[in-house]
Amino acid sequence: MADSTPPTRSEVAARIDHTLLAPEATPAEVDALVAEARELGVYAICVSPSMLPVRAEGLVVATVAGFPSGKHHSLVKGAEARLAVDQGAAEVDMVIDVGAAVAGDYTAVLADIVTVREAVADRAVLKVIIESAALSDEAIVEVCRAAERAGGDFVKTSTGFHPAGGASAHAVRLMAETVGGRLGVKASGGIRTAEAAAELLAAGATRLGLSKSRAVLAGFPEH
């Protein structure tokens, strides 16, 4: 029988990227994000590349590239990612060309990811945002395979900005089955409750992207 014991608050916090990607975000709000991240004991913060560099000693700093549409030229994504790493980002969450995936052009998706991987080399963890709610199951599988072939470290469900929606347990389960533990799986987009977070972790998520980290963590037991 599977262990049904819920994870503790600290165990969940250790998997959270505490996120602020709103276009109207201010430097003061980023400072507040860092302070809250430290208080909550989360793993990382994730901010827009224009907010870098960020003083966040003791925290991993993540950022995004080609965000949120993915319709940037691959070379632009690569340059954005490289600059972000130069400015202190340790992790980069890139958005694929979702339209290429919808059209079944997985070679283009592969090339896009390879360009960003080569731009940052081994200097940063690369998470590949696939926008799973906009894709068929077949496309989710093929894009995850492309991410692995291209040298991605994680596959990630969503930007949180797509009208099709955010993370789902079904997509996370499919992604986790496809990468088989060789890559991490980050669930993000619309995760606002402990129940939703627990369901995604049970489905195979190894990282969570949350903007409502405090509220989500409050629903998990302390011990």
C-alpha positions as CSV (number, residue, x, y, z in Angstrom):
1,M,0.0,0.0,0.0
2,A,1.3,3.5,-0.9
3,D,2.2,5.8,2.0
4,S,-0.6,8.3,2.4
5,T,1.1,10.4,5.0
6,P,1.1,14.0,3.8
7,P,4.5,15.7,3.4
8,T,5.4,18.2,6.1
9,R,5.5,21.9,5.6
10,S,9.3,22.0,5.5
11,E,9.4,19.1,3.0
12,V,7.1,21.0,0.6
13,A,8.9,24.3,1.1
14,A,12.1,22.6,0.0
15,R,10.5,22.0,-3.4
16,I,9.1,25.5,-4.0
17,D,10.2,28.2,-6.4
18,H,8.6,31.3,-4.7
19,T,7.6,33.3,-7.8
20,L,7.0,36.9,-8.8
21,L,6.6,37.3,-12.5
22,A,3.9,39.9,-12.7
23,P,4.7,42.6,-15.3
24,E,4.0,45.3,-12.8
25,A,6.4,43.9,-10.2
26,T,8.6,46.5,-8.5
27,P,12.1,46.2,-6.9
28,A,10.5,46.7,-3.5
29,E,8.2,43.7,-4.2
30,V,11.2,41.6,-5.2
31,D,12.9,42.5,-1.9
32,A,9.7,41.5,-0.1
33,L,9.6,38.2,-2.1
34,V,13.2,37.4,-0.9
35,A,12.4,38.2,2.7
36,E,9.3,36.0,2.6
37,A,11.2,33.2,0.9
38,R,13.7,33.2,3.7
39,E,10.9,33.2,6.3
40,L,9.1,30.3,4.6
41,G,12.2,28.2,4.0
42,V,11.6,27.7,0.3
43,Y,14.2,26.4,-2.1
44,A,14.3,29.2,-4.7
45,I,12.9,32.5,-5.8
46,C,11.9,33.1,-9.5
47,V,11.8,36.6,-10.9
48,S,11.8,38.3,-14.3
49,P,15.2,38.7,-15.9
50,S,14.9,42.5,-15.8
51,M,14.9,42.4,-12.0
52,L,18.3,40.8,-11.9
53,P,20.7,40.9,-10.1
54,V,19.0,40.1,-6.9
55,R,20.6,39.9,-3.5
56,A,19.2,36.6,-2.1
57,E,22.0,34.9,-0.1
58,G,21.0,31.4,0.9
59,L,18.4,31.1,-1.8
60,V,18.7,29.8,-5.4
61,V,17.8,32.5,-7.9
62,A,15.8,31.4,-10.9
63,T,14.5,33.4,-13.8
64,V,12.7,33.0,-17.1
65,A,13.5,33.2,-20.8
66,G,11.2,33.7,-23.8
67,F,8.5,34.4,-21.2
68,P,5.5,34.1,-21.3
69,S,4.7,33.5,-25.0
70,G,7.7,31.5,-26.2
71,K,7.4,33.2,-29.6
72,H,10.9,34.8,-29.3
73,H,13.6,33.8,-31.7
74,S,15.7,31.0,-30.2
75,L,18.8,33.2,-30.4
76,V,17.0,35.9,-28.4
77,K,16.0,33.3,-25.8
78,G,19.6,32.1,-25.6
79,A,21.0,35.6,-25.2
80,E,18.4,36.4,-22.5
81,A,19.3,33.2,-20.6
82,R,23.0,33.8,-20.9
83,L,22.7,37.4,-19.6
84,A,20.5,36.2,-16.7
85,V,23.2,33.7,-15.7
86,D,25.9,36.4,-16.0
87,Q,23.7,38.4,-13.5
88,G,23.5,35.6,-11.0
89,A,20.6,33.3,-12.0
90,A,21.3,29.7,-11.2
91,E,18.2,28.3,-12.9
92,V,16.5,29.4,-16.2
93,D,12.9,28.4,-17.0
94,M,12.5,28.8,-20.8
95,V,9.3,28.7,-22.8
96,I,9.2,26.5,-25.9
97,D,7.6,27.6,-29.1
98,V,4.2,26.2,-28.2
99,G,2.9,26.7,-31.7
100,A,5.7,24.4,-33.1
101,A,4.6,21.7,-30.6
102,V,0.9,22.1,-31.5
103,A,1.9,21.7,-35.1
104,G,3.9,18.6,-34.4
105,D,7.2,20.1,-35.4
106,Y,9.2,18.6,-32.6
107,T,12.5,19.1,-34.5
108,A,11.9,22.8,-34.1
109,V,11.1,22.4,-30.4
110,L,14.3,20.4,-30.0
111,A,16.4,23.0,-31.8
112,D,14.9,25.8,-29.7
113,I,15.8,24.1,-26.4
114,V,19.3,23.1,-27.7
115,T,20.0,26.8,-28.4
116,V,19.2,27.9,-24.9
117,R,21.1,24.9,-23.4
118,E,24.2,25.8,-25.4
119,A,23.9,29.5,-24.4
120,V,24.1,28.7,-20.7
121,A,26.2,25.5,-21.0
122,D,26.5,23.9,-17.6
123,R,26.3,27.1,-15.7
124,A,22.6,26.8,-14.9
125,V,19.8,24.4,-14.4
126,L,17.5,24.5,-17.4
127,K,13.8,24.0,-17.0
128,V,11.7,23.7,-20.1
129,I,8.2,25.1,-19.9
130,I,5.9,23.2,-22.3
131,E,2.5,24.8,-21.6
132,S,0.9,21.4,-21.1
133,A,-2.7,22.7,-21.0
134,A,-2.4,23.8,-24.6
135,L,-1.0,20.4,-25.8
136,S,-2.4,17.0,-26.6
137,D,-1.1,14.0,-24.6
138,E,0.9,13.0,-27.6
139,A,2.5,16.4,-27.8
140,I,3.3,16.5,-24.1
141,V,5.2,13.2,-24.5
142,E,7.1,14.3,-27.6
143,V,8.1,17.6,-26.1
144,C,9.3,16.0,-22.9
145,R,11.4,13.6,-25.0
146,A,12.8,16.6,-27.0
147,A,13.6,18.4,-23.7
148,E,15.5,15.4,-22.5
149,R,17.4,15.0,-25.8
150,A,18.3,18.7,-25.8
151,G,19.8,18.5,-22.3
152,G,17.1,20.0,-20.2
153,D,17.2,19.4,-16.5
154,F,13.4,19.8,-15.8
155,V,10.2,19.8,-17.8
156,K,7.7,22.3,-16.4
157,T,3.9,22.4,-17.0
158,S,3.0,26.1,-17.5
159,T,3.8,29.8,-17.4
160,G,0.7,30.6,-15.5
161,F,-0.2,33.1,-18.2
162,H,-1.8,30.9,-20.9
163,P,-5.6,31.0,-21.2
164,A,-5.7,27.2,-21.6
165,G,-4.8,26.9,-17.9
166,G,-2.0,25.8,-15.6
167,A,-0.8,22.6,-14.0
168,S,-2.9,19.5,-13.9
169,A,-2.3,16.2,-12.2
170,H,-2.9,14.4,-15.5
171,A,-0.2,16.4,-17.3
172,V,2.3,16.0,-14.4
173,R,1.8,12.3,-14.3
174,L,2.3,12.0,-18.0
175,M,5.4,14.1,-17.9
176,A,6.8,12.2,-15.0
177,E,6.2,8.9,-16.7
178,T,7.9,10.1,-19.9
179,V,11.1,11.4,-18.2
180,G,11.2,8.5,-15.8
181,G,13.1,10.3,-13.0
182,R,15.9,11.4,-15.4
183,L,14.6,14.9,-15.4
184,G,12.8,16.9,-12.7
185,V,9.1,17.8,-13.2
186,K,8.0,21.3,-12.1
187,A,4.3,22.0,-11.7
188,S,3.3,25.6,-11.9
189,G,0.3,27.8,-12.8
190,G,-2.9,28.1,-10.7
191,I,-1.6,26.2,-7.6
192,R,-3.3,28.0,-4.8
193,T,-4.2,25.4,-2.2
194,A,-2.4,22.7,-0.2
195,E,-4.8,20.2,-1.7
196,A,-3.8,21.1,-5.2
197,A,-0.1,21.1,-4.3
198,A,-0.4,17.7,-2.6
199,E,-2.1,16.2,-5.7
200,L,0.6,17.4,-8.0
201,L,3.4,16.1,-5.8
202,A,1.6,12.8,-5.6
203,A,1.4,12.8,-9.4
204,G,5.2,13.1,-9.7
205,A,6.1,16.8,-9.4
206,T,9.5,17.3,-7.9
207,R,9.3,21.1,-7.8
208,L,6.4,23.6,-7.5
209,G,6.2,27.1,-8.9
210,L,4.0,29.1,-6.5
211,S,3.2,32.8,-6.0
212,K,0.9,31.9,-3.1
213,S,3.5,29.9,-1.2
214,R,2.5,31.0,2.3
215,A,-1.2,30.1,1.8
216,V,-0.3,26.7,0.3
217,L,2.2,25.8,3.0
218,A,-0.2,26.7,5.7
219,G,-2.3,23.7,4.7
220,F,0.5,21.2,5.4
221,P,1.3,19.8,8.8
222,E,4.3,21.2,10.6
223,H,5.5,17.7,11.6
